Amino acid sequence: MISRAEDADIDHMTRRLLIAIRVALIVGTFVSISARASTAQATGRAASKGAAGSTAAQRRALLLDPTRPFWSTRAPATFTADIETSRGTITVEFTREWAPHGVDRFYNLARAGYFDDSRFFRVLFGFVAQFGIAGDPDVANLWGRRNIAADSVREHNTRGTLSYAQFKPSDRTTNVFINLRDNPNLDSLKFAPIGRVTQGMEVADSLFSNYGELPISDPPLGNPKRLYAESNRYLDEKYPKLDRIVKITIRADSVPKGLRTRQ
């Protein structure tokens, strides 16, 4: 049973998360204007279309060119991804039927390397563990402007499920969180889960949560302009103990052969 005090704490954390997400999205859009020039230069050096590329430069060029056919790839009905973190590996099974638009976005970002070497920048113990700001600020800002079409809620936000952070269903972009407990209140707020942890939930529970970025707060508690302008450089300077994603690998045996590019 959950006490009234615990319910109040959860509601407070939910409201704080929603406000933080809204502010982060607004500030991210503002800061991203300064990154457009470098984005245009990088897209001019694009690698071959349709594949993620084998080098870091090729992957960065792909991430900075959202017009390529690569990004319209439809995710498999189900696939498995290993999220290698500084604490261990978290294995997630994604189900496209739960949230087709959201799963397609995660699938393509993951196989392009968007999440690699990024940080769990907001972990609220016993509530959520959030990630999804790319380590490269140009990439983070570009994809932070590309909203995902809304998905209806077809699954519950139970412990171990992953959902996108949002203020409303149509403003999801790249920020994803792992539910560290059952959060039924998020169902009514239209957070649509995209997958479920099948192994490594103890790793998610152990992610560093003693501090993190609070975009709704002024310095020294938070600094959303620096967060989006500097990404990893800022987070590593301000919060050196944050856990990180080393890389996300989509298991090749869970994907049809025709879709196996940079799995």
N, C-alpha and C positions, 0 to 999 in steps of 0.2 A: 504493500500500500504506500502511496505517496502522500505525505502530509501537506496541509495547506501552505505551510511555510516553504516547502520544496516546490509546490506549484507556483507560488509567487516568485520564487527565485528563477524558475524556468521561464515564466512569462516575462520577467525583467530581462533575462538574457536574450530571449527572442526579440523583444523590442529593440534592445541594444544592437543586436546583429542586423536587424532590418535597417535601422537608422545608419549604422556603419556602412552597410552595403550601398545605400542610397548616396551617401556623401562620397564614398570611394568612386562610384560610377561618375558622379558629377565632376569631381576633381580630376579623375582620369581622363575625361573628355577634354577638360581645359588644358591639362598638361600635354596631352597628345598632339596639340597643334604644332608645338615646337619640333616634334619628331617627323613631321610629314616630309620635309625636304630630304632627310637621309633615307626615308622609306622609298621615295621615288627613285633615288639613285640606286638603291639596292635592287629594286624590281627590274631595273634596266639591265642588270647583270644576271638575269634569271637563268637557272639551269634547265635541262630538258623537262618538258611538261609531263605531268601524270605520275611522277615518281618523287619520293622524298629526297633522294640523293644520298650519296655515301659519305660526303665530307661535311664538316661543320659549315663551311661557306655555302654549300649547296642547300643544306637544310635551312640556313638563315634566309637565303634568298627566297626559298619556298614560303617560309613563314611570313615574309614581308610582301608576298604577292597573293592575296586571297582570291584573285580572279582566275587562277589556274583550275583546270578540270579536276585536279587532285582533290580539291576541297568539296566537290559535289558528290564524292563517292559515298554511296549508301553503306552503312555499317551492316555486318552480318546480323542475322536474327539474334544470335547470341555469340559472344566471344569472351575470352578470358585475358585479363591483363595482370601482370606482376608489377606492383609498385615497389621498387627497391628504394628503401629509405635509410637514413643514418641509424635507425634502430632495428632494421630488419625488413623483411619483405611482407607486403600486404597483397594478397591475391583477391581479385574482384571479378565476378562474373557480371557482364552487362547484358541487359535484355532490351532489344530495340522496341518491342511491343509496349514496354512500360512508358517510354517517352521518346518517340522516333527522332524528333529534331534534336533533343539534348544528347541522345546516344550518338547520333551521326557526328555532332560537333566534337564530342570527347574522343571518339574513335579517330577522327582525322587529326586532331591536335596531338593525340598521343603518338600516332605513327609518324608524325612530322617532327617529334622531339620537343614540342612546346613546353611540356612540364619538366623536362630534364634539367637538373641542377636548379630547382626552385625551392622555396621554403614553405613550411607549414607556419604561416605568419600569424595565424590566430587560432589558438587551441584553448577552448573553454572546458576545463576538466569536467567529465561526466555529462557533457552536452554535445559539442561538435569539435571537429578538427578540420580547419579550412586551409586550402591551398589553391593555386591557380593563377598567380601573378608570375609571368615568365621572368627569368633572370635577366634577360635582355630588355631594357626599358622600351626600345623602339617596338619590339614585338609585343610586349605587354600592352602598350598604348594602342597599337593598331587593332588587336583583337578585343581589347576592352571597349571598342566602339562598334563592334559587329554583333548586334543582338541576335539571339536565337528566337525563332518563332515559338509561340507558347505551346506547351504540351498540356493535356489534361492529366489530372492525378489518377493513376490507375493502380498504384501500389502505395503501401503505408510507409511512413518514415519511422521504421523500426530500427532498433540497434543494428549497426552494420551496413545500413543502406547508404548510398551516396546520392546527394541532390545538389543542384546548383544553388548558389546564393542568389538572392533576388530581392527586389522591392515589390515587383509584380511579375507575373509569369512571362511577360513579353520583354523583360530587360535582362534576361540571363545572358552571360557572355562566356567567361572562362573560369570564374571562381566556383569551386566545388567543395563540399564539406562531407565528412563522414559522420554519420550520427553515432555518437558514443553511448546513447541510450535510446529507448523508445521516446519519440517526440511526436505524439499524435496531434499536438496543436499545430505543427507544421503542415499536416494534411489539410486542415481547414484554411490555412493561409496559401494553399495551392502550390506548395513545393512538390515537384514531381520527381520521385526517385528514378535513377537511371541504372543502378546496379546494386549488388550486394557483396560484401566481404565474405569469402568462402574459407579463407585461411589468413591467419595473422592478425586477428582482432586484438590480441594482446599487444601487438606492436602499436596499433592505433591508440590503444589505451595508455601506452607508455610515452607518447609524444610529449615533448617539453611544453609545459603549460604555465610556468611561473610568471611569464610576461609575454607580450606580443604587441603588435601594432594595433592601435585604436584610432581609426580614421576620424571618428567623431570628436576627438579630443585635440586640443592645442598642444604644442610642444610644452613639456617634454614627454607627455603621455602618447602622443601620436603626431605624425607629420605626413598627411596624405600627399602633399605636393612632392616631397622627397621620395615617398614610397613609389610613386608612379614615374618620377623623373629618373630615379637611380636604381630601383628594384633591389637586386641582391646586394649591391654595394652599400646601400643605405641600411638594409636589414642586417647585414653582417657587422656593420659598424655599431648600430644601435642595439641589436639583439643577438649577440654572437652565439648564444646557446640554443637558438632555434634549431629544430630538426629540419632536415632537408630531404627532398626527393632526389636520389641519384639519377634514376631514369625509370621510365615506364616502358615495359616491353609487352607487346601483344603476342600472345602465344600463337605461333604459326599453325599448330594443329587445331586451333579453334576457328580458323578463318579459311574460307574457300580459296582454292589455288589462284583464281583470277584476281583476288584482292591482296595478295601477299607482296606488298611493297613496303619495305622498311619495317617488317614486323619484329 
